Amino acid sequence: MAMGICFAVSCFAADGVSAFVRLQFGNDAAIEVPRNWSFLDMNIRQHLNAYSEAVAKFAGIDMNQGNNQILVAANAYTKDEKPSATMRLSVRVGTFPAQASIKDADSNELRREAEIALKNLQGTLPENVKGMRILDVRVERLGDYYTIVTDKQVDYLSGPEVDRLDVIYVSSKVYKLNTSYRKSEAWMFEPVIRHIRQSLTINAK
């Protein structure tokens, strides 16, 4: 299932419309995703097909306390059935650290926690995964908020992939943005993933 991919974040479709679609989830969050990626939610697909501007608007985020809800997930394909790049944005309600404590978090301690979590996963890796390792753990500013960023390399039988997890605590919610791309196709997908990530906006309530 090969699909065309935007090679640069500034590219436009032939009709002058941006290659990226902005998805708005009520007043809570918004993010831009390449419109030619394969969206994994039928409801979003229908919204994309319904409007020439390809904007999906939702009345709000309906979730149960403590339950994780995936807002949007999409994949990009090039040469085979395995995705060349992926993105997923999810949200969960609960009690979380304040942004001030995230800003001042110790990156070394965060990395130690990530290494322990990864070690606990080693015995449960899928058959198509040879191994994985942490590349970096840090706190950085993303839009209006601080995010805990965990970069790791996942070594699949088909080749290595770079996986990034952004964890953003905002009031009583935590947003998680997962992005990944095949390392051999970094030249194609790294700028696209960068645009997706930098387009994320969150409104505190």
Sequence and secondary structure as in RCSB ss.txt:
>XXXX:A:sequence
MAMGICFAVSCFAADGVSAFVRLQFGNDAAIEVPRNWSFLDMNIRQHLNAYSEAVAKFAGIDMNQGNNQILVAAN
AYTKDEKPSATMRLSVRVGTFPAQASIKDADSNELRREAEIALKNLQGTLPENVKGMRILDVRVERLGDYYTIVT
DKQVDYLSGPEVDRLDVIYVSSKVYKLNTSYRKSEAWMFEPVIRHIRQSLTINAK
>XXXX:A:secstr
      SSTT B TTS BSEEEEEETTTEEEEEETTSEES HHHHHHHHH TT  EEES     TT EEEEEEEE
E SSSSS SEEEEEEEEES    HHHHHT  HHHHHHHHHHHHHHHGGG  TTEEEEEEEEEEEEEETTEEEEEE
EEEEEETTEEEEEEEEEEEETTEEEEEEEEEEGGGHHHHHHHHHHHHHH EE   
